Amino acid sequence: MIKIAVMHGPNLNLLGTREPALYGAQTLDDINGSLAQRAVQKGVDIDFFQSNAEVELIHYLHAQPERGTHFLIFNPAAFTHTSVALRDALLAIQLPFIEVHLSNIYKREAFRQHSYFRDIAVGVISGLGAVGYDLALQAAFHYLEV
Ligand code: DQA
């Protein structure tokens, strides 16, 4: 069975109330629920993880090869712009992934315009809101030929 993992970084647990003009009105449960529904329709196993702690995100990544995960969808949130450790974890596990951002990081503050993941991702989706996650899942299905 094809397995996909969706990982959300810090502060994304606050979606719905966190700066809605920037990040939208949908909660993380809304986003995950929509992805879960699409995965079920395809007969794909999908797992979700959110943490505000870098170390927990690293541990989750390290566990993915053993889980048999084929593909990751990852919004690193603020760690996008800071985390060599998460980049190294992704390089270590060698799993294909799509980097997702709700907001368009390229039209925001200069410090958000650098990503430690963009050159090792299969692709990057930024600025399309919650729809970006659905598009990432669609792209994962295409990549995995399911
Ligand atoms: C974000 C963009 C990041 O710059 C920010 O730190 C986030 C969310 C996004 O989804 O637009 O927390 O990754």
Backbone and ligand atoms as CSV (ligand in chain L), in Angstrom:
chain,resi,resn,atom,element,x,y,z
A,1,MET,N,N,0.844,-1.213,0.000
A,1,MET,CA,C,0.000,0.000,0.000
A,1,MET,C,C,0.873,1.255,0.000
A,2,ILE,N,N,0.484,2.213,-0.826
A,2,ILE,CA,C,1.226,3.473,-0.877
A,2,ILE,C,C,0.997,4.265,0.420
A,3,LYS,N,N,2.096,4.799,0.947
A,3,LYS,CA,C,2.004,5.558,2.204
A,3,LYS,C,C,2.544,6.977,2.007
A,4,ILE,N,N,1.750,7.933,2.428
A,4,ILE,CA,C,2.138,9.344,2.357
A,4,ILE,C,C,2.111,9.914,3.771
A,5,ALA,N,N,3.063,10.781,4.074
A,5,ALA,CA,C,3.086,11.441,5.391
A,5,ALA,C,C,3.005,12.955,5.178
A,6,VAL,N,N,2.221,13.593,6.023
A,6,VAL,CA,C,2.053,15.047,5.949
A,6,VAL,C,C,2.554,15.642,7.254
A,7,MET,N,N,3.540,16.519,7.152
A,7,MET,CA,C,4.166,17.048,8.362
A,7,MET,C,C,4.039,18.576,8.388
A,8,HIS,N,N,3.573,19.088,9.530
A,8,HIS,CA,C,3.361,20.528,9.680
A,8,HIS,C,C,4.252,21.060,10.800
A,9,GLY,N,N,4.914,22.171,10.527
A,9,GLY,CA,C,5.829,22.755,11.503
A,9,GLY,C,C,5.149,23.681,12.509
A,10,PRO,N,N,5.961,24.507,13.180
A,10,PRO,CA,C,5.487,25.295,14.317
A,10,PRO,C,C,4.401,26.311,13.981
A,11,ASN,N,N,3.496,26.445,14.938
A,11,ASN,CA,C,2.389,27.417,14.913
A,11,ASN,C,C,1.264,27.058,13.947
A,12,LEU,N,N,1.438,26.005,13.188
A,12,LEU,CA,C,0.374,25.622,12.253
A,12,LEU,C,C,-0.797,24.954,12.990
A,13,ASN,N,N,-0.566,24.558,14.233
A,13,ASN,CA,C,-1.682,24.085,15.078
A,13,ASN,C,C,-2.684,25.213,15.347
A,14,LEU,N,N,-2.267,26.460,15.121
A,14,LEU,CA,C,-3.149,27.605,15.400
A,14,LEU,C,C,-3.922,28.067,14.164
A,15,LEU,N,N,-3.801,27.337,13.073
A,15,LEU,CA,C,-4.513,27.755,11.856
A,15,LEU,C,C,-5.999,27.892,12.152
A,16,GLY,N,N,-6.594,28.891,11.521
A,16,GLY,CA,C,-8.008,29.183,11.782
A,16,GLY,C,C,-8.121,30.475,12.570
A,17,THR,N,N,-7.231,30.599,13.574
A,17,THR,CA,C,-7.233,31.841,14.370
A,17,THR,C,C,-5.943,32.639,14.156
A,18,ARG,N,N,-4.911,31.986,13.656
A,18,ARG,CA,C,-3.613,32.657,13.463
A,18,ARG,C,C,-3.630,33.496,12.180
A,19,GLU,N,N,-3.491,34.791,12.314
A,19,GLU,CA,C,-3.402,35.701,11.156
A,19,GLU,C,C,-4.230,35.192,9.965
A,20,PRO,N,N,-5.556,35.119,10.107
A,20,PRO,CA,C,-6.373,34.521,9.043
A,20,PRO,C,C,-6.255,35.236,7.691
A,21,ALA,N,N,-5.950,36.527,7.716
A,21,ALA,CA,C,-5.823,37.239,6.437
A,21,ALA,C,C,-4.657,36.670,5.625
A,22,LEU,N,N,-3.681,36.124,6.341
A,22,LEU,CA,C,-2.480,35.577,5.695
A,22,LEU,C,C,-2.598,34.075,5.463
A,23,TYR,N,N,-3.135,33.373,6.462
A,23,TYR,CA,C,-3.098,31.901,6.427
A,23,TYR,C,C,-4.463,31.248,6.215
A,24,GLY,N,N,-5.537,32.071,6.153
A,24,GLY,CA,C,-6.854,31.518,5.860
A,24,GLY,C,C,-7.634,31.137,7.107
A,25,ALA,N,N,-8.880,30.745,6.884
A,25,ALA,CA,C,-9.807,30.465,7.986
A,25,ALA,C,C,-9.850,28.985,8.340
A,26,GLN,N,N,-9.287,28.149,7.494
A,26,GLN,CA,C,-9.360,26.704,7.766
A,26,GLN,C,C,-8.423,26.303,8.900
A,27,THR,N,N,-8.895,25.370,9.708
A,27,THR,CA,C,-8.044,24.841,10.779
A,27,THR,C,C,-7.166,23.721,10.213
A,28,LEU,N,N,-6.203,23.308,11.024
A,28,LEU,CA,C,-5.342,22.200,10.590
A,28,LEU,C,C,-6.168,20.918,10.433
A,29,ASP,N,N,-7.148,20.741,11.309
A,29,ASP,CA,C,-8.023,19.563,11.190
A,29,ASP,C,C,-8.818,19.605,9.883
A,30,ASP,N,N,-9.269,20.800,9.483
A,30,ASP,CA,C,-9.987,20.930,8.197
A,30,ASP,C,C,-9.078,20.474,7.052
A,31,ILE,N,N,-7.835,20.979,7.082
A,31,ILE,CA,C,-6.886,20.666,5.997
A,31,ILE,C,C,-6.575,19.174,5.986
A,32,ASN,N,N,-6.251,18.638,7.161
A,32,ASN,CA,C,-5.925,17.206,7.227
A,32,ASN,C,C,-7.131,16.350,6.845
A,33,GLY,N,N,-8.318,16.785,7.250
A,33,GLY,CA,C,-9.541,16.033,6.941
A,33,GLY,C,C,-9.759,15.924,5.443
A,34,SER,N,N,-9.540,17.029,4.759
A,34,SER,CA,C,-9.722,17.035,3.304
A,34,SER,C,C,-8.694,16.110,2.634
A,35,LEU,N,N,-7.451,16.151,3.120
A,35,LEU,CA,C,-6.416,15.269,2.553
A,35,LEU,C,C,-6.745,13.803,2.838
A,36,ALA,N,N,-7.215,13.528,4.052
A,36,ALA,CA,C,-7.534,12.144,4.431
A,36,ALA,C,C,-8.626,11.584,3.530
A,37,GLN,N,N,-9.633,12.422,3.246
A,37,GLN,CA,C,-10.736,11.999,2.383
A,37,GLN,C,C,-10.231,11.635,0.983
A,38,ARG,N,N,-9.365,12.475,0.440
A,38,ARG,CA,C,-8.817,12.218,-0.901
A,38,ARG,C,C,-7.943,10.960,-0.909
A,39,ALA,N,N,-7.207,10.767,0.172
A,39,ALA,CA,C,-6.326,9.590,0.244
A,39,ALA,C,C,-7.160,8.306,0.303
A,40,VAL,N,N,-8.221,8.335,1.112
A,40,VAL,CA,C,-9.098,7.152,1.223
A,40,VAL,C,C,-9.655,6.793,-0.153
A,41,GLN,N,N,-10.100,7.817,-0.896
A,41,GLN,CA,C,-10.653,7.571,-2.237
A,41,GLN,C,C,-9.653,6.857,-3.149
A,42,LYS,N,N,-8.367,7.128,-2.931
A,42,LYS,CA,C,-7.316,6.529,-3.767
A,42,LYS,C,C,-6.783,5.230,-3.177
A,43,GLY,N,N,-7.240,4.889,-1.982
A,43,GLY,CA,C,-6.717,3.692,-1.321
A,43,GLY,C,C,-5.284,3.884,-0.838
A,44,VAL,N,N,-4.958,5.114,-0.503
A,44,VAL,CA,C,-3.602,5.442,-0.035
A,44,VAL,C,C,-3.633,5.681,1.480
A,45,ASP,N,N,-2.630,5.160,2.163
A,45,ASP,CA,C,-2.494,5.366,3.610
A,45,ASP,C,C,-1.845,6.744,3.832
A,46,ILE,N,N,-2.443,7.547,4.712
A,46,ILE,CA,C,-1.878,8.881,4.959
A,46,ILE,C,C,-1.773,9.120,6.460
A,47,ASP,N,N,-0.652,9.701,6.868
A,47,ASP,CA,C,-0.423,9.973,8.288
A,47,ASP,C,C,-0.127,11.468,8.438
A,48,PHE,N,N,-0.536,12.024,9.578
A,48,PHE,CA,C,-0.368,13.460,9.816
A,48,PHE,C,C,0.421,13.699,11.092
A,49,PHE,N,N,1.275,14.726,11.047
A,49,PHE,CA,C,2.036,15.069,12.248
A,49,PHE,C,C,2.284,16.575,12.275
A,50,GLN,N,N,2.016,17.173,13.432
A,50,GLN,CA,C,2.360,18.586,13.623
A,50,GLN,C,C,3.144,18.711,14.908
A,51,SER,N,N,4.192,19.533,14.872
A,51,SER,CA,C,4.910,19.822,16.109
A,51,SER,C,C,5.476,21.231,16.063
A,52,ASN,N,N,5.576,21.791,17.250
A,52,ASN,CA,C,6.224,23.097,17.386
A,52,ASN,C,C,7.709,22.943,17.714
A,53,ALA,N,N,8.157,21.704,17.844
A,53,ALA,CA,C,9.536,21.437,18.267
A,53,ALA,C,C,10.341,20.783,17.141
A,54,GLU,N,N,11.463,21.372,16.827
A,54,GLU,CA,C,12.313,20.869,15.737
A,54,GLU,C,C,12.698,19.404,15.971
A,55,VAL,N,N,13.059,19.085,17.220
A,55,VAL,CA,C,13.519,17.726,17.516
A,55,VAL,C,C,12.435,16.683,17.226
A,56,GLU,N,N,11.178,17.034,17.498
A,56,GLU,CA,C,10.094,16.071,17.242
A,56,GLU,C,C,9.875,15.881,15.743
A,57,LEU,N,N,10.030,16.956,15.004
A,57,LEU,CA,C,9.898,16.850,13.545
A,57,LEU,C,C,11.023,15.964,12.991
A,58,ILE,N,N,12.211,16.126,13.525
A,58,ILE,CA,C,13.350,15.299,13.093
A,58,ILE,C,C,13.075,13.829,13.426
A,59,HIS,N,N,12.586,13.561,14.629
A,59,HIS,CA,C,12.282,12.168,14.995
A,59,HIS,C,C,11.210,11.576,14.088
A,60,TYR,N,N,10.214,12.384,13.757
A,60,TYR,CA,C,9.154,11.898,12.867
A,60,TYR,C,C,9.748,11.532,11.499
A,61,LEU,N,N,10.619,12.402,10.988
A,61,LEU,CA,C,11.258,12.109,9.688
A,61,LEU,C,C,12.080,10.827,9.772
A,62,HIS,N,N,12.842,10.679,10.852
A,62,HIS,CA,C,13.687,9.482,10.987
A,62,HIS,C,C,12.850,8.204,11.008
A,63,ALA,N,N,11.613,8.295,11.489
A,63,ALA,CA,C,10.758,7.103,11.595
A,63,ALA,C,C,10.133,6.714,10.246
A,64,GLN,N,N,10.190,7.588,9.252
A,64,GLN,CA,C,9.436,7.346,8.010
A,64,GLN,C,C,9.931,6.160,7.159
A,65,PRO,N,N,11.238,5.953,7.000
A,65,PRO,CA,C,11.653,4.790,6.210
A,65,PRO,C,C,11.136,3.485,6.815
A,66,GLU,N,N,11.193,3.378,8.137
A,66,GLU,CA,C,10.719,2.158,8.790
A,66,GLU,C,C,9.210,1.987,8.628
A,67,ARG,N,N,8.490,3.107,8.626
A,67,ARG,CA,C,7.036,3.040,8.420
A,67,ARG,C,C,6.707,2.620,6.979
A,68,GLY,N,N,7.674,2.773,6.094
A,68,GLY,CA,C,7.434,2.425,4.689
A,68,GLY,C,C,6.838,3.573,3.898
A,69,THR,N,N,7.039,4.790,4.373
A,69,THR,CA,C,6.505,5.971,3.680
A,69,THR,C,C,7.173,6.139,2.315
A,70,HIS,N,N,6.329,6.480,1.326
A,70,HIS,CA,C,6.843,6.688,-0.034
A,70,HIS,C,C,7.050,8.158,-0.380
A,71,PHE,N,N,6.297,9.037,0.296
A,71,PHE,CA,C,6.305,10.442,-0.127
A,71,PHE,C,C,5.875,11.316,1.046
A,72,LEU,N,N,6.465,12.513,1.126
A,72,LEU,CA,C,6.131,13.459,2.201
A,72,LEU,C,C,5.593,14.766,1.629
A,73,ILE,N,N,4.628,15.318,2.363
A,73,ILE,CA,C,4.172,16.688,2.102
A,73,ILE,C,C,4.517,17.460,3.364
A,74,PHE,N,N,5.243,18.552,3.208
A,74,PHE,CA,C,5.851,19.185,4.382
A,74,PHE,C,C,5.710,20.705,4.329
A,75,ASN,N,N,5.048,21.264,5.341
A,75,ASN,CA,C,5.105,22.712,5.549
A,75,ASN,C,C,6.012,22.949,6.751
A,76,PRO,N,N,7.258,23.337,6.508
A,76,PRO,CA,C,8.211,23.518,7.621
A,76,PRO,C,C,7.946,24.775,8.443
A,77,ALA,N,N,6.991,25.615,7.991
A,77,ALA,CA,C,6.652,26.873,8.677
A,77,ALA,C,C,7.933,27.687,8.916
A,78,ALA,N,N,8.124,28.226,10.114
A,78,ALA,CA,C,9.287,29.106,10.337
A,78,ALA,C,C,10.611,28.364,10.168
A,79,PHE,N,N,10.604,27.040,10.350
A,79,PHE,CA,C,11.860,26.275,10.171
A,79,PHE,C,C,12.328,26.274,8.707
A,80,THR,N,N,11.433,26.648,7.803
A,80,THR,CA,C,11.823,26.803,6.394
A,80,THR,C,C,13.068,27.666,6.268
A,81,HIS,N,N,13.080,28.698,7.104
A,81,HIS,CA,C,14.078,29.754,6.932
A,81,HIS,C,C,15.273,29.598,7.861
A,82,THR,N,N,15.254,28.550,8.688
A,82,THR,CA,C,16.305,28.442,9.718
A,82,THR,C,C,16.962,27.068,9.841
A,83,SER,N,N,16.275,25.995,9.372
A,83,SER,CA,C,16.688,24.683,9.876
A,83,SER,C,C,17.569,23.830,8.950
A,84,VAL,N,N,18.857,23.910,9.188
A,84,VAL,CA,C,19.792,23.000,8.521
A,84,VAL,C,C,19.542,21.570,9.022
A,85,ALA,N,N,19.147,21.449,10.295
A,85,ALA,CA,C,18.933,20.116,10.885
A,85,ALA,C,C,17.790,19.363,10.183
A,86,LEU,N,N,16.707,20.055,9.864
A,86,LEU,CA,C,15.606,19.394,9.152
A,86,LEU,C,C,16.002,19.091,7.705
A,87,ARG,N,N,16.748,19.989,7.105
A,87,ARG,CA,C,17.259,19.714,5.756
A,87,ARG,C,C,18.108,18.434,5.769
A,88,ASP,N,N,18.999,18.338,6.743
A,88,ASP,CA,C,19.871,17.162,6.829
A,88,ASP,C,C,19.066,15.894,7.085
A,89,ALA,N,N,18.011,16.006,7.893
A,89,ALA,CA,C,17.159,14.834,8.155
A,89,ALA,C,C,16.488,14.374,6.865
A,90,LEU,N,N,16.007,15.311,6.071
A,90,LEU,CA,C,15.378,14.951,4.798
A,90,LEU,C,C,16.385,14.330,3.842
A,91,LEU,N,N,17.600,14.866,3.828
A,91,LEU,CA,C,18.644,14.273,2.967
A,91,LEU,C,C,18.997,12.875,3.455
A,92,ALA,N,N,18.973,12.683,4.771
A,92,ALA,CA,C,19.339,11.381,5.340
A,92,ALA,C,C,18.322,10.309,4.972
A,93,ILE,N,N,17.030,10.651,4.999
A,93,ILE,CA,C,16.019,9.601,4.754
A,93,ILE,C,C,15.743,9.412,3.266
A,94,GLN,N,N,16.191,10.391,2.454
A,94,GLN,CA,C,16.102,10.223,0.999
A,94,GLN,C,C,14.684,9.914,0.506
A,95,LEU,N,N,13.692,10.617,1.052
A,95,LEU,CA,C,12.322,10.434,0.558
A,95,LEU,C,C,11.906,11.674,-0.237
A,96,PRO,N,N,11.208,11.464,-1.341
A,96,PRO,CA,C,10.757,12.627,-2.102
A,96,PRO,C,C,9.708,13.422,-1.318
A,97,PHE,N,N,9.752,14.734,-1.445
A,97,PHE,CA,C,8.768,15.553,-0.726
A,97,PHE,C,C,8.432,16.824,-1.490
A,98,ILE,N,N,7.248,17.339,-1.177
A,98,ILE,CA,C,6.824,18.649,-1.687
A,98,ILE,C,C,6.772,19.605,-0.505
A,99,GLU,N,N,7.365,20.779,-0.683
A,99,GLU,CA,C,7.342,21.847,0.332
A,99,GLU,C,C,6.105,22.711,0.064
A,100,VAL,N,N,5.290,22.868,1.093
A,100,VAL,CA,C,4.044,23.650,0.942
A,100,VAL,C,C,4.057,24.842,1.887
A,101,HIS,N,N,3.614,25.975,1.383
A,101,HIS,CA,C,3.355,27.155,2.227
A,101,HIS,C,C,1.993,27.715,1.877
A,102,LEU,N,N,1.247,28.067,2.909
A,102,LEU,CA,C,-0.068,28.677,2.683
A,102,LEU,C,C,0.083,30.054,2.047
A,103,SER,N,N,1.000,30.836,2.594
A,103,SER,CA,C,1.235,32.191,2.075
A,103,SER,C,C,2.310,32.140,0.993
A,104,ASN,N,N,2.379,33.226,0.222
A,104,ASN,CA,C,3.434,33.317,-0.795
A,104,ASN,C,C,4.673,33.916,-0.137
A,105,ILE,N,N,5.595,33.031,0.242
A,105,ILE,CA,C,6.764,33.496,1.007
A,105,ILE,C,C,7.644,34.432,0.170
A,106,TYR,N,N,7.446,34.407,-1.154
A,106,TYR,CA,C,8.291,35.240,-2.021
A,106,TYR,C,C,7.779,36.670,-2.147
A,107,LYS,N,N,6.610,36.943,-1.571
A,107,LYS,CA,C,6.199,38.353,-1.550
A,107,LYS,C,C,6.056,38.851,-0.109
A,108,ARG,N,N,6.820,38.244,0.786
A,108,ARG,CA,C,6.791,38.664,2.188
A,108,ARG,C,C,8.168,39.213,2.603
A,109,GLU,N,N,8.432,39.228,3.906
A,109,GLU,CA,C,9.697,39.793,4.383
A,109,GLU,C,C,10.889,39.067,3.746
A,110,ALA,N,N,12.002,39.786,3.617
A,110,ALA,CA,C,13.192,39.212,2.967
A,110,ALA,C,C,13.629,37.911,3.644
A,111,PHE,N,N,13.524,37.838,4.980
A,111,PHE,CA,C,14.021,36.627,5.661
A,111,PHE,C,C,13.190,35.394,5.324
A,112,ARG,N,N,11.943,35.595,4.823
A,112,ARG,CA,C,11.110,34.439,4.458
A,112,ARG,C,C,11.389,33.965,3.033
A,113,GLN,N,N,12.182,34.718,2.308
A,113,GLN,CA,C,12.360,34.383,0.894
A,113,GLN,C,C,13.471,33.369,0.663
A,114,HIS,N,N,14.131,32.982,1.760
A,114,HIS,CA,C,15.084,31.882,1.640
A,114,HIS,C,C,14.497,30.622,2.260
A,115,SER,N,N,14.603,29.516,1.532
A,115,SER,CA,C,14.147,28.225,2.057
A,115,SER,C,C,15.314,27.252,2.060
A,116,TYR,N,N,15.481,26.543,3.168
A,116,TYR,CA,C,16.514,25.505,3.242
A,116,TYR,C,C,16.092,24.212,2.547
A,117,PHE,N,N,14.888,24.199,1.975
A,117,PHE,CA,C,14.350,22.955,1.395
A,117,PHE,C,C,14.112,23.025,-0.108
A,118,ARG,N,N,14.010,24.221,-0.637
A,118,ARG,CA,C,13.521,24.386,-2.011
A,118,ARG,C,C,14.353,23.641,-3.047
A,119,ASP,N,N,15.661,23.514,-2.815
A,119,ASP,CA,C,16.515,22.862,-3.829
A,119,ASP,C,C,16.573,21.344,-3.672
A,120,ILE,N,N,15.993,20.822,-2.595
A,120,ILE,CA,C,15.991,19.352,-2.436
A,120,ILE,C,C,14.563,18.787,-2.520
A,121,ALA,N,N,13.577,19.692,-2.689
A,121,ALA,CA,C,12.179,19.263,-2.811
A,121,ALA,C,C,11.903,18.839,-4.259
A,122,VAL,N,N,10.923,17.951,-4.416
A,122,VAL,CA,C,10.434,17.640,-5.769
A,122,VAL,C,C,9.838,18.918,-6.356
A,123,GLY,N,N,9.117,19.672,-5.507
A,123,GLY,CA,C,8.513,20.920,-5.933
A,123,GLY,C,C,8.093,21.733,-4.732
A,124,VAL,N,N,7.746,22.986,-4.998
A,124,VAL,CA,C,7.333,23.904,-3.932
A,124,VAL,C,C,6.010,24.544,-4.337
A,125,ILE,N,N,5.059,24.580,-3.396
A,125,ILE,CA,C,3.774,25.257,-3.625
A,125,ILE,C,C,3.657,26.333,-2.558
A,126,SER,N,N,3.496,27.577,-2.983
A,126,SER,CA,C,3.494,28.679,-2.021
A,126,SER,C,C,2.484,29.727,-2.446
A,127,GLY,N,N,1.583,30.104,-1.523
A,127,GLY,CA,C,0.698,31.231,-1.785
A,127,GLY,C,C,-0.706,30.869,-2.209
A,128,LEU,N,N,-1.029,29.582,-2.229
A,128,LEU,CA,C,-2.363,29.171,-2.693
A,128,LEU,C,C,-3.286,28.793,-1.543
A,129,GLY,N,N,-2.872,29.081,-0.308
A,129,GLY,CA,C,-3.699,28.742,0.848
A,129,GLY,C,C,-3.841,27.235,1.004
A,130,ALA,N,N,-4.953,26.841,1.637
A,130,ALA,CA,C,-5.158,25.417,1.936
A,130,ALA,C,C,-5.223,24.561,0.676
A,131,VAL,N,N,-5.650,25.166,-0.425
A,131,VAL,CA,C,-5.700,24.442,-1.711
A,131,VAL,C,C,-4.318,23.884,-2.067
A,132,GLY,N,N,-3.278,24.572,-1.629
A,132,GLY,CA,C,-1.918,24.129,-1.916
A,132,GLY,C,C,-1.650,22.716,-1.415
A,133,TYR,N,N,-2.243,22.369,-0.275
A,133,TYR,CA,C,-2.060,21.006,0.247
A,133,TYR,C,C,-2.756,19.985,-0.658
A,134,ASP,N,N,-3.961,20.337,-1.111
A,134,ASP,CA,C,-4.688,19.424,-2.012
A,134,ASP,C,C,-3.910,19.226,-3.316
A,135,LEU,N,N,-3.340,20.328,-3.808
A,135,LEU,CA,C,-2.557,20.227,-5.051
A,135,LEU,C,C,-1.296,19.401,-4.827
A,136,ALA,N,N,-0.703,19.547,-3.647
A,136,ALA,CA,C,0.502,18.755,-3.336
A,136,ALA,C,C,0.149,17.269,-3.302
A,137,LEU,N,N,-1.010,16.950,-2.743
A,137,LEU,CA,C,-1.403,15.537,-2.686
A,137,LEU,C,C,-1.657,14.998,-4.096
A,138,GLN,N,N,-2.315,15.825,-4.897
A,138,GLN,CA,C,-2.549,15.430,-6.297
A,138,GLN,C,C,-1.218,15.189,-7.011
A,139,ALA,N,N,-0.260,16.072,-6.774
A,139,ALA,CA,C,1.065,15.920,-7.393
A,139,ALA,C,C,1.768,14.673,-6.862
A,140,ALA,N,N,1.564,14.360,-5.582
A,140,ALA,CA,C,2.165,13.143,-5.003
A,140,ALA,C,C,1.570,11.906,-5.681
A,141,PHE,N,N,0.254,11.887,-5.885
A,141,PHE,CA,C,-0.396,10.759,-6.578
A,141,PHE,C,C,0.210,10.604,-7.980
A,142,HIS,N,N,0.385,11.724,-8.650
A,142,HIS,CA,C,0.943,11.694,-10.011
A,142,HIS,C,C,2.373,11.149,-9.979
A,143,TYR,N,N,3.175,11.649,-9.037
A,143,TYR,CA,C,4.567,11.220,-8.891
A,143,TYR,C,C,4.647,9.720,-8.612
A,144,LEU,N,N,3.727,9.244,-7.768
A,144,LEU,CA,C,3.752,7.834,-7.346
A,144,LEU,C,C,2.971,6.922,-8.294
A,145,GLU,N,N,2.342,7.571,-9.286
A,145,GLU,CA,C,1.540,6.830,-10.286
A,145,GLU,C,C,0.409,6.031,-9.622
A,146,VAL,N,N,-0.319,6.686,-8.714
A,146,VAL,CA,C,-1.514,6.028,-8.126
A,146,VAL,C,C,-2.785,6.727,-8.576
L,1,DQA,C1,C,4.414,29.426,6.276
L,1,DQA,C2,C,5.321,30.614,5.939
L,1,DQA,C3,C,6.436,30.770,6.976
L,1,DQA,O1,O,7.250,31.886,6.644
L,1,DQA,C4,C,5.831,31.004,8.346
L,1,DQA,O2,O,6.858,31.063,9.318
L,1,DQA,C5,C,4.812,30.003,8.708
L,1,DQA,C6,C,3.881,29.500,7.695
L,1,DQA,C7,C,3.206,29.326,5.335
L,1,DQA,O3,O,2.558,28.281,5.335
L,1,DQA,O4,O,2.885,30.298,4.640
L,1,DQA,O5,O,4.662,29.639,9.882
L,1,DQA,O6,O,5.174,28.223,6.127
